[in-house]
Amino acid sequence: MQGDRIVGKETIPILLGEKRALRLLKTILVINFGILFISSAFQLISSLGFALLICPAFVFIILSAHERGYMLPGIRLEFLVESNFVMAGVMTLVWSLL
């Protein structure tokens, strides 16, 4: 956030504040989880949706840990967030091969 302020970028955390931005992200993750679960349960999408429920749950846990101060900003936090995309891709690849 400090880098954004220095260069004058108006990002969501700058406009809303860090706490409100985290709350917005967590709300979006819960909605994403619910839509994915309901869509899979009613077979609107494939059963892969049940496996992909891990992704928003994983990010929610990471955000909660960061918010409580258990995980400080840095390479570890960025790695966990970015590895979520790789995990979703690997799960999709394995599901398509089966």
C-alpha positions as CSV (number, residue, x, y, z in Angstrom):
1,M,0.0,0.0,0.0
2,Q,2.8,2.4,0.7
3,G,4.2,2.0,-2.8
4,D,0.8,2.8,-4.2
5,R,0.6,5.9,-2.1
6,I,4.0,7.1,-3.1
7,V,3.3,6.9,-6.8
8,G,-0.2,8.2,-6.5
9,K,-2.1,5.1,-7.6
10,E,-5.7,4.8,-6.4
11,T,-6.1,1.1,-5.6
12,I,-9.0,-0.5,-3.8
13,P,-7.1,-0.7,-0.5
14,I,-6.1,3.0,-0.8
15,L,-9.7,4.1,-1.5
16,L,-11.5,1.8,1.1
17,G,-8.7,1.3,3.6
18,E,-7.0,-2.0,4.4
19,K,-9.6,-3.4,6.8
20,R,-12.6,-2.7,4.5
21,A,-10.7,-4.1,1.5
22,L,-9.9,-7.3,3.4
23,R,-13.6,-7.5,4.3
24,L,-14.6,-7.0,0.7
25,L,-12.2,-9.8,-0.4
26,K,-13.5,-12.2,2.2
27,T,-17.1,-11.4,1.2
28,I,-16.3,-12.1,-2.4
29,L,-14.6,-15.4,-1.5
30,V,-17.6,-16.5,0.5
31,I,-20.0,-15.6,-2.4
32,N,-17.6,-17.4,-4.8
33,F,-17.6,-20.5,-2.6
34,G,-21.4,-20.5,-2.3
35,I,-22.0,-20.1,-6.0
36,L,-19.4,-22.8,-6.8
37,F,-21.0,-25.2,-4.2
38,I,-24.6,-24.6,-5.3
39,S,-23.7,-24.9,-9.0
40,S,-21.9,-28.2,-8.4
41,A,-24.6,-29.5,-6.2
42,F,-27.3,-28.9,-8.8
43,Q,-25.1,-30.1,-11.6
44,L,-25.0,-26.8,-13.4
45,I,-21.3,-27.3,-13.7
46,S,-19.2,-30.5,-13.6
47,S,-18.2,-32.3,-10.4
48,L,-14.8,-30.5,-10.7
49,G,-16.5,-27.6,-8.9
50,F,-16.4,-29.6,-5.7
51,A,-12.7,-30.1,-5.9
52,L,-12.2,-26.4,-6.8
53,L,-13.9,-25.4,-3.6
54,I,-10.5,-25.8,-2.0
55,C,-9.2,-22.7,-3.8
56,P,-11.5,-20.0,-2.3
57,A,-11.3,-21.7,1.1
58,F,-7.5,-21.7,0.9
59,V,-7.4,-18.0,0.1
60,F,-9.9,-17.2,2.8
61,I,-7.6,-19.0,5.4
62,I,-4.6,-17.1,4.1
63,L,-6.4,-13.7,4.3
64,S,-7.6,-14.5,7.8
65,A,-4.1,-15.5,8.9
66,H,-2.7,-12.3,7.4
67,E,-5.4,-10.2,9.0
68,R,-4.7,-11.7,12.5
69,G,-1.0,-11.0,12.1
70,Y,0.1,-14.7,11.8
71,M,1.4,-14.1,8.3
72,L,3.3,-10.9,7.5
73,P,3.5,-9.4,4.0
74,G,6.4,-10.9,2.1
75,I,7.5,-13.7,-0.2
76,R,5.7,-16.4,1.8
77,L,2.4,-14.7,1.7
78,E,2.8,-13.9,-2.0
79,F,3.8,-17.5,-2.7
80,L,0.8,-18.9,-1.0
81,V,-1.6,-16.6,-2.8
82,E,0.0,-17.2,-6.2
83,S,0.3,-21.0,-5.7
84,N,-3.5,-21.0,-5.5
85,F,-3.7,-20.5,-9.3
86,V,-1.2,-23.4,-9.9
87,M,-3.2,-25.6,-7.5
88,A,-6.4,-24.9,-9.4
89,G,-4.7,-25.7,-12.7
90,V,-3.2,-28.9,-11.5
91,M,-6.6,-30.1,-10.1
92,T,-8.2,-29.3,-13.4
93,L,-5.6,-31.1,-15.3
94,V,-5.8,-34.2,-13.1
95,W,-9.6,-34.1,-13.3
96,S,-9.6,-33.9,-17.1
97,L,-7.1,-36.9,-17.3
98,L,-9.4,-39.0,-15.2
